[in-house]
Amino acid sequence: MTITLKGMTWNHPRGYDPMVACSSRWLEDTGVKVEWEKRSLQDFETFPVEELARQFDLIVIDHPHVGQITHEKCLLPLDVAGREIERNALAAASVGQSYPSYTWQGRQWAFPIDAATQVQAWRPDLMDTPPKSWAEVLELARAGKVLIPLRPPHSLMSFYTLCGNLGRPCAVEGPGDLVDVETGVQVFEMLREIEALMDPACFEMDPIAVLERMAAPEATAVAAPLIYGYVSYSVKDFRPRLIRFGDIPPAGKSGPVGSALGGTGIAVSAFSENPDAAIDFAYWIASGDVQKAGYAVAGGQPGHAWAWEDAAVNLATADFYRGTRATLDAAWVRPRHNGYMGFQQAASDRLNEGLLQRQSARTVVGDINRLFAESF
């Protein structure tokens, strides 16, 4: 009898198409069928993992979930005996901190299959080179040509990235403050300055919404200086206009450092009736040979360095991977404790309230620090 596994991923060609394509090959090679369902990006970021684990064998997750996952015992650790060589190879090929971001309390809870962080996007047909500094970003914003997604949690991601880029990254452990008050105030004022120069609709836009607007023929925005990279938009004819991606424009003096790491990993449900088959699939789809070939060709954004360094993969994507690699390698990993996901939503909402209502920076930063301490 054919084994059938059920998987859950997120609703975007980058998140769904490569899973379906690779699963087709897996069925041919092993006789194991994997059926994929998808959720919206917002649902994907907020839906309880435990509920998904009771419905699916394989789940695509964000690394900040790992503390909650560990607490709820809803996923199987992937560091099974006898597969150390494969795991060591995956760890060695991590793009930035993608692999260790799924390591928690000494166990490996997912393998990176998609690597991302906040980078810079621009329209190469409308500008020769993107802004090279935050000062240049502001100059462009004053001309009405900049968008940044500020829909929660993306406003908080930009807050994180700017703190990290200034050389004063936010805390990842508690229960103290998330950020020192002076840094928090400085970054809040930076966000306040630029959001006042942008379309207020940014507060309702996630990265996909911003990129869709930028890729339209009539687009007036030519750059998004802080946005999660989406390789799909760098593929010819994916949308009416091509978008290129590169390193973040530094606000500090250390180059493109401190960006808030994103991406996704493949995890296995603790409630799966076919755990060995699910674990086999997780190892396979995260491997270099699959990531740089079938996964990338099907529109995925690989989490394996072999794909990021591959000439053909870069050629097909307007050098998406080479262009953003420095930012990925220097990215910052968010807190991952049980309680973080609730904090992320609450802090994003508080940040946006402060920006929209022109509130005191110190008050807002104080509230965010309090929320962070309470999340432990």
C-alpha positions in Angstrom: 0.0 0.0 0.0 1.3 3.5 -0.9 2.2 5.7 2.0 0.6 9.1 1.8 1.9 12.0 3.8 0.1 15.3 4.3 2.1 18.6 4.3 1.3 22.2 5.1 3.1 25.1 3.6 2.4 28.8 2.8 0.4 30.3 0.0 2.9 31.8 -2.5 4.5 30.2 -5.5 7.8 30.3 -3.7 6.4 28.3 -0.8 4.1 25.9 -2.6 5.3 25.2 -6.1 8.7 23.6 -5.2 7.1 21.4 -2.6 4.7 20.0 -5.2 7.3 19.6 -7.8 9.8 17.9 -5.5 7.1 15.6 -4.1 6.3 14.4 -7.6 9.9 13.2 -8.0 9.9 11.7 -4.5 6.8 9.7 -5.4 8.6 8.3 -8.5 11.8 7.5 -6.5 10.2 6.0 -3.4 6.5 5.3 -3.9 5.7 7.7 -1.0 3.1 10.3 -1.9 3.1 13.8 -0.3 0.0 15.9 -0.7 0.5 19.7 0.1 -2.0 22.3 1.3 -1.3 26.0 1.8 -2.2 28.8 4.1 -2.0 32.6 3.7 1.2 34.3 4.8 -0.6 35.9 7.7 -2.1 32.6 8.8 1.3 31.0 8.3 2.9 33.4 10.7 0.2 33.2 13.4 -1.6 29.9 13.3 -0.9 27.5 16.2 1.7 24.9 15.2 0.2 22.3 17.5 -3.1 22.4 15.6 -1.2 21.9 12.3 0.8 19.1 13.8 -2.4 17.2 14.5 -3.5 17.5 10.9 -0.3 17.1 8.9 2.8 14.9 8.8 5.1 17.6 7.4 4.9 21.3 8.3 6.9 24.2 7.0 7.7 26.5 10.0 9.4 29.7 11.0 12.3 29.4 13.3 10.9 31.7 16.1 8.3 29.0 16.7 10.9 26.5 18.1 10.5 27.4 21.7 6.8 27.0 21.6 7.1 23.8 19.6 9.5 22.3 22.2 7.2 23.3 25.0 4.1 21.8 23.3 6.0 18.6 22.2 4.2 18.7 18.8 7.2 18.1 16.5 9.8 15.3 16.3 13.5 16.2 16.6 15.3 15.4 13.3 18.7 14.6 14.8 18.0 10.9 14.7 20.8 8.4 15.2 22.8 7.2 12.2 22.3 10.3 10.0 25.0 12.4 11.5 27.0 12.7 8.2 23.9 14.1 6.4 23.2 16.6 9.2 26.8 17.8 9.3 26.6 18.4 5.6 23.4 20.4 6.0 24.9 22.4 8.8 28.0 23.1 6.8 25.9 24.4 3.9 23.8 26.7 6.0 23.2 30.2 4.5 24.0 32.4 7.4 22.3 31.2 10.6 19.5 29.3 8.8 20.5 25.9 10.1 21.2 26.7 13.7 18.1 28.9 13.9 16.1 25.6 14.1 18.4 24.2 16.8 16.9 24.6 20.3 17.8 23.0 23.6 20.4 20.8 22.0 18.0 19.3 19.4 17.3 20.0 15.7 13.6 20.7 15.1 13.6 21.5 11.4 16.0 21.8 8.4 16.2 25.0 6.4 14.6 24.7 2.9 14.2 28.4 2.3 16.6 31.2 3.3 15.6 34.8 3.6 16.2 38.0 5.5 15.4 41.6 5.1 17.3 42.9 2.0 16.7 45.7 -0.5 14.5 45.5 -3.6 14.5 47.9 -6.6 13.3 48.3 -10.2 16.4 48.1 -12.4 14.5 49.6 -15.3 13.7 52.7 -13.3 17.1 53.2 -11.5 20.6 52.2 -12.4 21.7 51.4 -8.8 19.8 51.2 -5.6 20.5 53.4 -2.5 23.8 52.7 -1.0 23.1 54.2 2.5 20.2 55.1 4.7 20.8 58.8 3.8 20.2 57.9 0.1 17.1 56.0 1.1 15.6 59.1 2.8 16.5 61.2 -0.3 14.6 58.8 -2.5 11.7 58.7 0.0 11.4 62.4 -0.1 10.7 62.1 -3.8 7.9 59.6 -3.1 9.7 56.6 -4.5 10.1 54.3 -1.5 7.9 51.6 0.0 8.5 49.5 3.2 6.0 46.9 4.4 4.8 47.9 7.8 1.9 45.5 8.4 2.7 43.5 11.5 5.0 41.8 12.1 7.1 43.5 9.3 7.3 46.9 11.1 9.0 45.1 14.0 11.3 43.3 11.6 12.5 46.6 10.3 13.0 47.9 13.9 15.1 44.8 14.6 17.1 45.2 11.4 17.9 48.9 12.0 19.0 48.2 15.6 21.3 45.4 14.3 22.6 47.5 11.5 23.6 50.3 13.9 25.7 47.7 15.8 23.3 47.4 18.8 21.2 44.4 18.1 18.1 43.5 20.2 18.3 40.9 22.9 17.4 37.3 22.1 17.2 36.1 25.7 15.4 37.6 28.7 13.8 38.6 30.9 15.5 42.0 30.6 14.9 44.7 28.0 14.6 43.9 24.3 16.6 47.0 23.4 18.5 49.7 25.3 16.3 52.8 25.4 18.5 55.2 23.5 18.9 52.7 20.6 15.2 52.0 20.6 14.3 55.7 20.5 16.8 56.4 17.7 15.4 53.6 15.6 11.8 54.5 16.3 12.5 58.1 15.1 14.2 56.7 12.0 11.0 54.7 11.2 8.9 57.7 12.0 10.9 59.8 9.6 10.6 57.4 6.7 7.0 56.3 7.2 5.9 60.0 7.0 7.4 60.1 3.5 5.6 56.9 2.3 2.1 56.0 1.3 0.2 55.3 4.5 -1.0 52.1 2.8 2.4 50.7 3.9 0.8 50.0 7.3 -1.5 47.5 5.6 1.1 45.9 3.3 3.2 42.8 3.7 6.3 42.2 1.5 4.2 40.5 -1.2 1.8 43.5 -1.4 4.8 45.9 -1.7 6.5 43.8 -4.4 3.2 43.4 -6.3 2.8 47.2 -6.4 6.5 47.7 -7.4 6.3 45.2 -10.2 3.3 46.9 -11.9 4.0 48.8 -15.1 2.6 52.0 -13.6 4.7 51.8 -10.4 6.1 55.0 -8.9 8.0 53.3 -6.1 11.4 52.2 -7.3 13.0 50.8 -4.1 12.1 48.9 -0.9 15.1 49.2 1.3 13.9 46.9 4.1 11.9 43.9 2.7 12.1 40.1 2.8 13.6 38.9 -0.4 11.3 37.0 -2.8 13.2 35.4 -5.6 10.0 34.9 -7.7 10.0 38.6 -8.6 13.6 38.3 -10.0 12.5 35.7 -12.6 11.7 37.0 -16.1 8.0 37.3 -16.8 6.8 36.3 -13.3 5.3 39.8 -13.2 5.1 42.6 -15.8 8.3 44.2 -14.5 11.4 42.5 -13.0 12.6 43.4 -9.5 16.2 43.0 -8.4 17.4 42.4 -4.9 20.6 43.3 -3.1 22.2 44.0 0.3 20.5 46.3 2.7 21.6 50.0 2.5 23.6 50.5 5.7 22.4 52.9 8.4 25.5 52.1 10.5 29.2 51.8 9.7 29.6 48.0 9.4 28.0 47.2 6.1 24.9 45.1 5.6 24.8 43.5 9.1 22.0 42.8 11.5 19.1 42.1 9.2 16.3 40.1 10.9 16.5 36.5 9.6 13.4 34.9 8.0 13.1 31.9 5.8 11.4 28.6 6.6 12.3 25.0 7.6 10.7 21.6 7.1 9.5 19.9 10.3 7.9 16.6 11.1 4.8 16.2 13.3 5.1 14.3 16.5 1.6 12.9 15.7 2.5 11.5 12.3 1.6 7.8 11.8 4.5 7.5 9.3 7.3 9.4 11.1 10.2 7.5 9.4 8.9 8.3 5.9 8.3 12.0 6.9 11.8 12.3 8.3 13.3 10.7 5.1 11.5 13.3 3.0 12.7 16.2 5.3 16.4 15.1 4.9 16.0 14.7 1.1 14.3 18.0 0.3 16.8 19.9 2.4 19.8 18.3 0.7 22.1 20.2 -1.7 21.4 18.2 -4.8 17.6 18.7 -4.5 17.8 22.4 -3.4 20.0 23.5 -6.3 18.1 21.6 -8.9 14.4 20.6 -8.6 13.6 22.9 -5.7 15.2 26.1 -7.3 13.9 25.3 -10.8 10.4 25.0 -9.5 10.5 28.6 -8.1 11.8 27.9 -4.6 14.2 30.1 -2.7 16.6 27.5 -1.4 18.1 27.3 2.1 21.2 25.4 1.0 24.5 27.1 0.0 25.0 24.9 -3.1 22.0 26.6 -4.6 23.1 30.1 -3.6 26.5 29.6 -5.2 25.2 27.9 -8.3 25.8 29.8 -11.6 22.7 28.6 -13.3 20.5 29.3 -10.3 21.8 32.9 -10.2 21.6 33.4 -14.0 17.9 32.5 -13.9 17.2 35.0 -11.0 19.0 38.2 -11.9 21.8 37.3 -9.4 19.3 37.2 -6.5 21.5 35.0 -4.4 24.9 36.5 -5.1 23.4 40.0 -4.7 22.0 39.3 -1.2 24.4 36.8 0.3 26.4 39.2 2.4 23.2 40.4 4.1 22.1 36.7 4.7 25.5 35.7 6.1 25.4 38.6 8.6 21.7 38.3 9.6 20.4 38.3 13.2 18.3 35.5 14.6 15.2 36.5 16.5 14.3 35.3 20.0 12.8 31.8 20.0 11.6 31.2 23.5 8.1 29.9 24.3 6.1 33.1 24.5 8.0 34.9 21.8 5.3 34.6 19.1 2.7 36.4 21.3 5.3 39.1 22.0 6.0 39.6 18.3 2.4 40.3 17.5 1.9 42.6 20.5 5.1 44.5 20.0 4.4 45.0 16.3 0.9 46.4 17.1 2.4 48.7 19.8 5.0 50.0 17.4 2.5 50.7 14.7 0.2 52.4 17.2 3.0 54.7 18.3 3.9 55.5 14.7 0.4 56.2 13.5 -0.6 58.2 16.6 2.7 60.2 16.7 3.3 59.0 20.3 6.4 59.6 22.4 9.3 57.3 21.3 10.4 56.7 24.9 6.9 55.6 25.9 6.6 53.2 23.0 10.1 51.7 23.5 9.3 51.3 27.2 6.1 49.5 26.5 7.9 47.2 24.0 10.6 46.4 26.6 7.9 45.6 29.1 6.1 43.3 26.7 9.4 41.5 26.0 10.1 40.9 29.7 6.5 39.7 30.2 6.9 37.2 27.4 9.1 35.1 29.6 
